[in-house]
Amino acid sequence: MLFDYLLVAVRNLRRRRLRSWLTIIGIFIGVAAIVSLVALGQGLQNAMNQEFSEMGVDKIIIMPGGSQGMLGMTGIGGVKLTDDDLNAIRRVNGVKEAGGLIYGVVGSEFNNKHKYIWLVGVPTDKSRIVVESMQNVEIVQGRDLRKNDKYKALVARELYNGHIFGEPVALGNNLLIRNYTFRVVGLLGAFGNSQDDSSIYVPLDTASSILEKNNSYDLIIAQALSGVGVAKVAGSIEDTLRRNRNLKKGEEDFSVSTMEELIKSYGVILDVVQIVFLGIAAISLVVGGIGIMNTMFTAVLERTKEIGIMKAIGARNRDILTIFLIESGLLGLIGGVLGLLLGVSLSKLIEKATSIALGLDYLKAYFPTYLIIGSLAFSFVVGCVSGVLPAFRASKLKPADALRYE
């Protein structure tokens, strides 16, 4: 019986192909938008979690600026982290090692071309391991900075790709930074953000002199001992810095964050963005649903006499209701299938474009089973719901009135 209903519904859709396809468009655009957004959002979430995991969940980030400070925005209101703070952090129980770095924008010159570039000072002592593991980037050519290096530099991807000075900065080239000549000894892999990928990395002591940031840090990274609770160590660091800086609780001019806290913060931001975009995409589904309803009302009017004939030969109200519900559900389901295919294609296209344009493989579209099944089921339900009123109206037609309808 159900198969017979399906055959009748398919036959009716085929008889009105143009109208059916125009109705389906509203559904498949909405489904495509939802599938691509969810797939890319989930892929970005997975990539973010992977990056944070590779950096190590045992890392603790200390920044000046209190709770208002953000990664990449330090020294707010002249507040600084000092050598005393770094040494105090190193003495905290549960801290394996801690290191600091500084950065600032400086004028740089290469082959008589002048640009303002981020200069980053990184440690070359044993604390370099903590900082480098946090940065999670490899040297693709050349070597790392050494302890006795002074005017040696590592350059990031945008410089050796020629995007900053208009020509590549290669190994062995010289860079002029505030009248100091630096020799390039290493090329760094991609960080994944434009600021880091456009920076020059030099020994911490040298950068301190150039940026005039002696005895201060823009960022301190601490590593907790294995088996020790990171949150507990972070709390101890906060208490120690508060005592070291003579501050009361709630008056901190610094902030202490764990990797888990950063993951949650970025995750919340990503979820909010996804919800907003999904809400926008859902509007097209609502429009598509209204289109299905309009199409089904028109179909009821066009097939009134047909409905009367079916009832005259024994069709029940529920038979008519089922036929029209299946028909509207098929419109939604076909739109869902096409939308799913389009959404997958769009996601993979964006993934490929990102890889080519940025040289990054972080963004990978992810298609969980619930997304595929859910999008198809949801589109079918939207179609059915949109067809309820027209189907109910068709089922309530009286045979005599329907047969006389012109």
Residue, then its C-alpha position, 0 to 999 in steps of 0.5 A: m500500500l505504501f509503495d502505491y502511495l509512493l508511485v502516485a506521488v512520484r507520478n504527480l511530481r513528474r507531471r509538473r517537473l518545472r514547478s517541482w524543481l523550482t520548489i526544490i531550489g528553496i530547500f536545497i540551498g538551505v540544506a547546502a548552506i547548513v551542511s557546508l557550515v557545519a562541516l567546516g565548523q566541525g573541521l575547524q573545531n577539530a583542527m583547533n583541538q589538534e593544534f592545542s593538543e600539539m602545543g601541549v595541554d600542560k602549558i600555562i600562558i601568563m600575560p600582562g593586562g589583567s583579565q582584559g589582556m588578550l593573546g597578541m595585545t600586551g603591555i596594556g596601560g604600561v603594565k609589564l611582566t618582569d624578570d622577577d615575575l619569570n623567576a618567581i614563576r619558575r620557583v612555583n611548585g609544579v612548574k617544570e620550566a618557564g620562558g618569556l618572549i617579547y615582540g614589537v613592530v620595527g622598521s626593516e630593510f631588505n635590498n633597499k626596500h623598507k617595511y614595518i615588520w613584527l620583530v619577535g625575541v625568543p629565548t635561546d637558553k633551556s627555556r626555548i623548548v617551552v616557547e618553541s613547543m607552544q609555537n608549534v612550528e618547524i624550521v623548514q630550512g636552515r637551523d635554529l637560533r643558538k645560545n651565542d647568536k646575537y645578530k642572527a634571524l629566523v624569517a617566517r613564511e611570508l618573508y621567504n615567499g616574497h610577499i613582504f619585500g616583493e622578493p624572497v628573503a633567503l638563507g644567508n641574506n642580510l636584513l637591516i633592522r634599526n641599523y643592525t644587520f641580521r643574517v638569516v639562518g633559518l626559514l620557519g614553517a607556517f604558523g597559521n596566522s598573518q602576524d606570525d607568518s610575517s615576523i622576524y625572530v631573533p635572540l631575546d637579548t638582542a630584541s630586548s635592546i632593539l625594542e627597549k624592553n630590558n627586564s620585561y616580557d610581553l608573554i610568559i609560557a610555563q610548563a607544568l610537571s607531568g602528573v600535576g594538575v595544570a589548573k592547580v599549578a595555574g592557581s599557584i602561579e596566580d597567587t605567587l604573582r599576586r604576592n610578588r606584585n603586591l596586589k590583592k585578589g581581584e586587582e590583578d594586572f596580569s592574567v593566567s590561562t591554561m590551554e584547556e581554558l583557551i580551548k573552551s574560550y575559542g570553542v564558545i566563540l566558534d559555536v556562537v558564530q556557527i549558530v548565527f550562520l546556521g540561523i541565517a541559513a535556516i531562513s532559506l529553509v523556511v522560505g523553501g517550506i513556504g514554497i512547498m506549501n504554496t505548490m501543494f495548495t496549487a496541486v490540490l486546486e488543480r487535482t480537485k476533480e482527480i481527488g473526487i474520482m479517487k474518493a468516488i471509487g473508495a479512497r479514504n480521507r487518510d489515503i488522500l492525506t498520505i499521498f499529499l504528505i508523501e508528495s510534499g515530503l519527497l519535494g523536501l527529500i530531493g532538495g535535501v539530497l541535492g543540498l547535501l551534495l552541493g554542501v559537500s562540494l562547497s566544503k571541499l572547495i573551500e578546504k582546497a582554496t584555503s590550502i592553496a591560498l594560505g598554504l595551510d592544511y588546518l581546515k579539513a571539512y568533516f562530515p559526521t554520520y549525524l550530519i548526513i542522516g540528519s540533513l536528509a531527515f530534516s529536509f524530509v520533515v520540513g517537506c512533510v510539515s509544509g504539506v500538512l495543511p494542503a494535504f488536510r484540505a485535500s482529504k476533507l474535500k467532499p466527493a460530489d463537490a470535487l467532481r463538480y469543480e471546474 
